[in-house]
Structures are given as structure tokens and as C-alpha cells.
Amino acid sequence: MNFINIGQFETGRTYDEAQVIGYNVTKLQPLELDMYLVKLQFTDKSRHIEGNIILYIDINISEQDFYAAILMKYDTGDYACL
């Protein structure tokens, strides 16, 4: 889970520029049954959006699935704007 703390990923979309979601995990709390509560702050410079997202993830989540979980929350508007 080295990819979880801080990073960025390309979505494959282009607005004014290629969309890259940057993130910084602000809280990583172990829960029961190999699950974690993850709070993170994200930025999307291509659309000038910043926000906070909360995820519940399995300890064995893949890097691609972690990015997909962030993007799903973002796309559905399930985040708090900064």
C-alpha cells in the first residue's frame, strides 16, 4: 500500500488540459477485518476543483482499484469541497 499516502493519477480525460487527480491522505485508520478508513484531500487542476473524500478500503486493494475508488467518489459528487 505504498501508493496510498500521496500521489496522482491520470484519468484519461482532457478538459483545458489532461485531467490528473492529485491526492494526499490525511487519515488512515485501521478498522476490523483488514479494512481501513481513508480520508484524503484531492485536487483536479484541469477543472479547478479541490475536496475531501472518505473511503473504506480493504488492506489488499490494488493501486488501480484505489484510484478507481477515488474517481468514483469524485464523479458522483460524493466529496466535500474545500
Secondary structure, 3 states (H helix, E strand, C coil): CHHHCEEEEEEEEECCCEEEEEEEEEEEEECCCCEEEEEEEEEECCCCEEEEEEEEEECCCCHHHHHHHHHHHHHCCCCEEC
